[in-house]
Structures are given as structure tokens and as C-alpha cells.
């Protein structure tokens, strides 16, 4: 078609931007005048039909001349395609046979093995869960027996239906509380390890565990915590021989049992204190027994508040001061005895706290750090003095006989308050087996606290 001349401009028709409407419009405009009202469409239509006929003639001529090469090329392509198809069929058949053999020898066996693996994993998970539930139930039964033992001893102690000495009963009760606290911690730890791969994984979905927690664990933990806090809040060695005049052996036994109950309560609250979170452990934070520290702080603050109220009442009614000051001294002696006892207590190992997170200092250092002081008796007297000045000012502000009596007895108050501080800054006489400081050493150590207490009263009176 390119070798023979032709009046048809093929470049126009093969142009990608060819538009039939534009081409037809150009033919109409070329064969008609712009002023003609009726347009003559026969001429452009004949032109288009003639062009089509010419193109058809060219196509017919080309196919006639090139029929043999076209047929030969088509036959060659068909033969080549047949060979390729045959080879492809053979390869597909080989791949299909290989897949069938792979499916027969591997996939089916893998499917059976995968089913066995799933069954094994589920069975193992069931065994682990059953073992964890069994351990929880075992610990629950153990805790139930320990709580029954504690309750029986507490009821026997309260009703007096026992021939054993009350001191022995107290020691047994304390040991029972410690055993129950240890069981509670073990049970809590097992119930908290519920992440995937841990021992208690899945326990939170077992109904019997929810019953165990709600009906046994929580009530038992509350009871044990209350008993331990009670042992600390009732700690008093200065009043162990207040009733009558018992023998030295009786006083020694009472002091020993009171101290044993204190140590037991401290150990129980240390164990029941919530352990640090895993993120805190990863950051290397030391374990702080917050429950124990808050109870000890509450005991000290309660003792200070009670002493402050009694001393304020005695200053407003000065004749009762002689009976009140020994009670205040006894309160400080209890604080001193608490300090000595805490200094000798080694923190128990907490099952839920790694050794790296347990603090290396003793419990006394933890308490002193939380109170920001170097001595509990010093903290007692200084806290008492800081609040006592305001109470004395109130008495003077009200005036009357109480204010005049205080002003007229300043020298007596100075001596009695100083003696009260020095006497209260010594260990109770009932404490046995603990080395006591000499009187001269005690006075030398506590003269500053005595001066602070005297200044809190006398300083206000001399203004």
C-alpha cells in the first residue's frame, strides 16, 4: 500500500487525533458555499464512499498478492504453538503429578500431624490449668485450715476457756497468722500470674477460682491484715506490768510475748504489702512495704495525738499533770521499744518480689526515712512539742484560773517536763534481753529534746 501511489491521504486517518466529525465537516465545507441555504450532501457522501471503495480495493489487492506468505506464516505459527502447547501440557502434567505426590506424602501427613499438635497443645494447656487449679484449691484448703486455727485460738483467748497461759496462746496465734500470710501471698502470686506462658494463665476464667477469691481469699486477707495491724496498734511494753506488781519472770514473759506479737504483725504486713509492678521492677526500684509503713506511721501518729490531748488536758487542769506525765513518758518508752525492736527485725523474703528489688536496709531505716527523722523518740518529742505550743497558747488566751496556775508554776513545769522527757527516752523496765542505756548516757542523748519540750510550754508562758 505504501509502494503504490494513492490520492488518499492515509496520514490523516492514522493520526491518533483523527476525528470523524471534524473530517466530515471539512468535506461539507469544501464542497459547498457558506452562503448556500440548502446544503448539498451528495458530493461529500460520494467522496467518502469512493474513498472507502478505494481502500477496499487496496486491501483486496494486498491480500491477494500476500495470501501465500500469510498462509505460510500462519501455518508456522500454528505448528510452533502446537509444539509449545505440547511441551506445556507435559510440564503441567509433571507438576500435577508432583503436587499429588507432595499432597499424598506431605500435606495429608502434615494435616494429621497438625491436628495431633493442636490436640496435644490443648491437652497440655488443660493439664497445666488443672494443675494450677489444683494448686489453688490446695492452697485454699491450707489457708482455710490456718484461718480456722487462728479463729479457734482467738475465740479461746477471748472466752478464757483454755488452761494454757495467755502468753503461749498469743505466740501460737502469731505464728498461725504468719503461716496464713505466707499462704495468702503464695495464692495471690499464683492468681496474678495470668499472662500467656505463666503458671496461672487461664485461672481467671475458672468459676471455682472466682468463688475461692470472693469467699475465702479476700475475707481471709482482710482478717489477717486487721489482726496484724491490731498487734502493732496495741504494742505496749511500758504497760505490760501495769496490773498489780507481777514478778520479774512474769514481766519478762509478757514483754517477750508482746515483742513476739509485734514481730509477727510486722512480718505479716510486710508480706501483705503490695509488690512493685513489673515495670517498676524492670526499672530497678526497691520494694517498699507501704502497708507496713503506713500502719507503723499510724501507730506513732495515734500515740502522739493521744499524748498531746492528755497533756493539753493536764495543763488546763494542773493538779492532774502529775498523773499524766508518767503516761506520756510511757508512750515514748513504747515508741523507743518499737525502734529497738524494728532495728533487730530482718525483713522476711517476699515471694512476689525478686531479691534484686528487696531493699538491703532493715525496717527501722525504712520507717525513719519515711518520717524524715533519725530517731523515733526524737520524732515523738519534737512532734509533740510543735503541737503543744498552740495548745498552751489557747489556755493562756482563755485566761482564768488555768492560765494563772500555769504562769505561777513555771519552775515546777520546767522540771517535771524535763524529767518526763528523760524518763520517756529510756527503754521500759519490762524489756528483757535488750541492752539498756545508762541513765547518764540517756540524759546526755536527750537533753536537746527535753529543752524543746520545755520551750514549747515555758517559752509560751514567758512571752
PyMOL commands that set and color helices and strands:
alter all, ss='L'
color gray80, all
select helices_A, chain A and resi 10-14+20-31+41-65+67-159+166-192+203-205+207-233+248-272+278-282+290-316+318-344+355-357+363-371+376-398+400-408+410-424+439-461
alter helices_A, ss='H'
color red, helices_A
deselect
rebuild
show_as cartoon
